[in-house]
């Protein structure tokens, strides 16, 4: 069995009296495309925020490649090789596409020439090199999503967290981006994706977890998870049964 690149053990997060995550545990095999699904407000983004260091868990442990990372600062976690995207893409104003990606590249390549060359490679990997000189604020929604991924992979992650990258895309745009994500995975990047599209999760992710009301509802092979009556009731709707 492939060793896990990420282990989440009894993770919890509270905001005052609100328990946003409670006792969440799962493991992501190295090299996988792993799915996280659940209804709106289930705690998925809170989970990503804890994994990436934006939030400090209230309890539990997070292990990345066997090392505990809970409580580390986001840039330290990123330097270790764990990067993430955000649902709402905010490009740096007044900067071109490649300049936006260079900001991320500087974390690995302090020299500007090296950072620019690496940023261009990240854009090429996600199919955006032809837009390198474009003002980032003029990009379409689909191009903004790709820019967000390019900035993340410019940090040279071994684990990439994708937070609803297909939101707002047409079926054609979503399909093309899924193909790019699969290609990134083939290049050695483990992917954990939060996604609402059941067909996408079903096609791309061999294993998935379902979170509901901040707790783990189901875990296992994606097809088995999607057939779980509890999941169909909580996430897909009882009519799906």
PLY file of the C-alpha trace (Angstrom):
ply
format ascii 1.0
element vertex 241
property float x
property float y
property float z
element edge 240
property int vertex1
property int vertex2
end_header
0.00 0.00 0.00
1.25 3.48 -0.88
2.38 5.46 2.14
0.24 8.51 2.94
1.61 11.92 2.04
-0.99 13.54 4.31
-2.54 12.26 7.53
-5.28 14.06 9.42
-5.86 12.76 12.93
-8.88 13.77 15.05
-8.74 17.32 13.71
-10.99 19.86 15.35
-11.55 23.60 14.97
-13.75 25.81 17.11
-14.71 29.44 16.70
-15.90 30.40 20.14
-18.92 28.18 20.79
-19.15 27.06 17.17
-17.57 23.70 16.39
-16.61 23.92 12.70
-14.62 20.66 12.59
-14.79 17.75 15.00
-12.74 14.54 15.07
-11.89 14.54 11.34
-9.44 11.75 10.41
-8.29 10.47 7.02
-5.14 9.73 5.02
-4.20 10.69 1.47
-1.95 8.24 -0.42
1.05 9.77 -2.17
0.38 10.19 -5.88
-3.42 10.17 -5.55
-6.16 12.44 -6.77
-8.26 12.53 -3.60
-11.75 14.02 -3.24
-13.39 15.94 -0.41
-17.11 16.51 -0.81
-19.95 17.73 1.32
-22.78 20.28 1.39
-22.20 24.01 1.70
-21.11 24.95 5.19
-19.88 21.44 5.98
-16.38 22.64 6.95
-14.43 21.83 3.79
-12.76 25.23 3.42
-12.10 25.38 7.16
-10.32 22.06 6.75
-8.19 23.45 3.90
-7.42 26.53 6.00
-6.15 24.30 8.80
-4.11 22.13 6.44
-2.45 25.15 4.83
-1.76 27.04 8.05
-4.25 29.89 7.67
-6.01 28.56 10.77
-4.53 26.81 13.77
-6.54 23.69 14.70
-8.13 23.62 18.13
-7.13 19.99 18.51
-5.80 17.03 16.57
-2.76 16.58 14.35
-1.81 17.09 10.70
1.13 15.15 9.30
2.67 16.00 5.94
5.16 13.35 4.82
5.32 12.15 8.41
6.01 15.57 9.92
3.53 17.37 12.12
2.62 20.73 10.60
-0.39 21.94 12.60
0.34 25.42 13.89
3.09 26.18 11.38
2.81 29.43 9.43
1.44 29.23 5.87
4.72 30.14 4.19
6.57 27.51 6.20
4.04 24.84 5.19
4.29 25.99 1.57
8.08 25.76 1.71
7.75 22.16 2.91
5.83 21.33 -0.28
2.13 21.79 0.47
0.33 24.47 -1.56
-3.31 25.44 -1.96
-5.65 27.47 -4.13
-8.56 29.66 -3.07
-12.18 29.70 -4.23
-12.04 33.44 -4.88
-9.10 34.32 -7.11
-7.53 37.70 -6.36
-4.76 38.56 -8.82
-2.28 41.26 -7.89
-3.53 44.49 -9.45
-1.49 46.27 -12.06
0.59 43.18 -12.76
0.79 40.85 -15.72
-0.01 37.16 -15.57
3.65 36.14 -15.40
4.39 38.78 -12.75
1.60 37.31 -10.63
3.18 33.87 -10.88
6.68 35.24 -10.27
5.55 36.37 -6.81
5.12 32.69 -5.96
8.31 31.66 -7.78
10.45 33.99 -5.65
9.89 31.65 -2.72
12.09 29.09 -4.49
14.10 31.27 -6.87
15.29 34.60 -5.38
16.96 35.78 -8.60
14.47 37.54 -10.91
15.66 35.80 -14.07
15.28 32.39 -12.45
11.90 33.30 -10.97
10.64 34.47 -14.36
11.84 31.33 -16.13
10.22 29.13 -13.49
6.98 31.15 -13.59
6.82 30.72 -17.35
7.22 26.97 -16.88
4.32 26.95 -14.40
2.16 28.82 -16.90
3.10 26.37 -19.63
2.17 23.45 -17.37
-1.35 24.79 -16.97
-1.74 25.95 -20.60
-1.41 29.70 -20.01
2.05 30.57 -21.34
0.48 32.43 -24.31
-1.11 34.85 -21.79
2.09 35.61 -19.87
2.11 39.32 -20.76
-1.63 39.89 -20.29
-2.93 42.14 -17.51
-4.13 39.60 -14.93
-7.28 41.60 -14.20
-8.46 41.10 -17.80
-8.58 37.32 -17.60
-11.80 35.34 -17.96
-13.13 33.26 -15.08
-11.57 30.09 -16.51
-8.24 31.85 -17.03
-8.36 33.19 -13.47
-8.75 29.63 -12.21
-5.72 28.54 -14.21
-3.72 31.49 -12.92
-4.55 30.47 -9.35
-3.25 26.96 -10.03
-0.15 28.31 -11.80
0.71 30.42 -8.76
0.34 27.37 -6.55
2.48 25.03 -8.67
5.15 27.73 -8.99
5.94 26.97 -5.34
6.90 23.42 -6.44
4.42 21.51 -4.26
4.32 17.77 -3.78
0.77 18.12 -2.45
-1.71 20.57 -3.99
-5.06 21.46 -2.39
-7.63 22.63 -4.97
-10.61 24.46 -3.49
-13.56 24.39 -5.93
-11.50 25.26 -8.99
-14.34 24.33 -11.36
-16.89 26.77 -9.90
-18.33 29.09 -12.50
-16.87 27.25 -15.49
-18.73 25.90 -18.50
-18.71 22.15 -19.10
-16.06 22.58 -21.80
-13.86 24.78 -19.59
-14.26 22.40 -16.65
-13.33 19.39 -18.79
-10.20 21.12 -20.10
-9.13 22.12 -16.59
-9.71 18.58 -15.30
-7.40 17.32 -18.04
-4.72 19.77 -16.86
-5.16 18.65 -13.25
-4.75 15.01 -14.29
-1.56 15.95 -16.13
-0.18 17.71 -13.04
-0.88 14.55 -11.08
0.96 12.47 -13.68
3.95 14.75 -13.18
4.09 13.70 -9.54
1.87 16.15 -7.66
-0.62 14.60 -5.25
-3.98 16.35 -5.56
-6.66 16.87 -2.93
-9.71 18.54 -4.43
-12.86 20.00 -2.91
-15.52 19.82 -5.58
-19.32 19.85 -5.72
-19.63 18.10 -9.06
-20.33 14.45 -8.35
-19.47 13.35 -11.92
-16.07 15.07 -11.64
-15.27 13.52 -8.26
-16.49 10.14 -9.51
-14.29 10.31 -12.62
-11.13 11.79 -11.14
-10.85 10.55 -7.55
-10.29 6.91 -6.65
-10.88 7.69 -2.97
-12.91 10.40 -1.25
-14.19 11.56 2.09
-17.48 13.26 2.87
-17.74 15.94 5.53
-21.07 17.00 7.00
-21.61 19.44 9.87
-17.86 19.44 10.49
-17.57 15.69 10.99
-16.44 12.85 8.76
-19.54 11.17 7.36
-17.94 8.60 5.02
-14.54 7.57 3.71
-13.35 5.04 1.14
-13.48 4.22 -2.55
-15.38 7.05 -4.24
-18.04 4.86 -5.81
-18.75 3.20 -2.45
-18.89 6.58 -0.72
-21.36 7.96 -3.25
-23.61 4.93 -2.81
-23.70 5.33 0.98
-27.32 6.16 1.95
-26.09 8.66 4.54
-24.17 10.54 1.84
-27.09 10.48 -0.58
-29.36 11.87 2.10
-26.98 14.54 3.42
-25.27 15.65 0.23
-26.89 14.30 -2.91
-30.46 14.49 -1.61
-32.70 11.62 -0.65
-34.09 11.47 -4.19
-30.67 10.27 -5.39
-31.25 6.95 -3.69
0 1
1 2
2 3
3 4
4 5
5 6
6 7
7 8
8 9
9 10
10 11
11 12
12 13
13 14
14 15
15 16
16 17
17 18
18 19
19 20
20 21
21 22
22 23
23 24
24 25
25 26
26 27
27 28
28 29
29 30
30 31
31 32
32 33
33 34
34 35
35 36
36 37
37 38
38 39
39 40
40 41
41 42
42 43
43 44
44 45
45 46
46 47
47 48
48 49
49 50
50 51
51 52
52 53
53 54
54 55
55 56
56 57
57 58
58 59
59 60
60 61
61 62
62 63
63 64
64 65
65 66
66 67
67 68
68 69
69 70
70 71
71 72
72 73
73 74
74 75
75 76
76 77
77 78
78 79
79 80
80 81
81 82
82 83
83 84
84 85
85 86
86 87
87 88
88 89
89 90
90 91
91 92
92 93
93 94
94 95
95 96
96 97
97 98
98 99
99 100
100 101
101 102
102 103
103 104
104 105
105 106
106 107
107 108
108 109
109 110
110 111
111 112
112 113
113 114
114 115
115 116
116 117
117 118
118 119
119 120
120 121
121 122
122 123
123 124
124 125
125 126
126 127
127 128
128 129
129 130
130 131
131 132
132 133
133 134
134 135
135 136
136 137
137 138
138 139
139 140
140 141
141 142
142 143
143 144
144 145
145 146
146 147
147 148
148 149
149 150
150 151
151 152
152 153
153 154
154 155
155 156
156 157
157 158
158 159
159 160
160 161
161 162
162 163
163 164
164 165
165 166
166 167
167 168
168 169
169 170
170 171
171 172
172 173
173 174
174 175
175 176
176 177
177 178
178 179
179 180
180 181
181 182
182 183
183 184
184 185
185 186
186 187
187 188
188 189
189 190
190 191
191 192
192 193
193 194
194 195
195 196
196 197
197 198
198 199
199 200
200 201
201 202
202 203
203 204
204 205
205 206
206 207
207 208
208 209
209 210
210 211
211 212
212 213
213 214
214 215
215 216
216 217
217 218
218 219
219 220
220 221
221 222
222 223
223 224
224 225
225 226
226 227
227 228
228 229
229 230
230 231
231 232
232 233
233 234
234 235
235 236
236 237
237 238
238 239
239 240
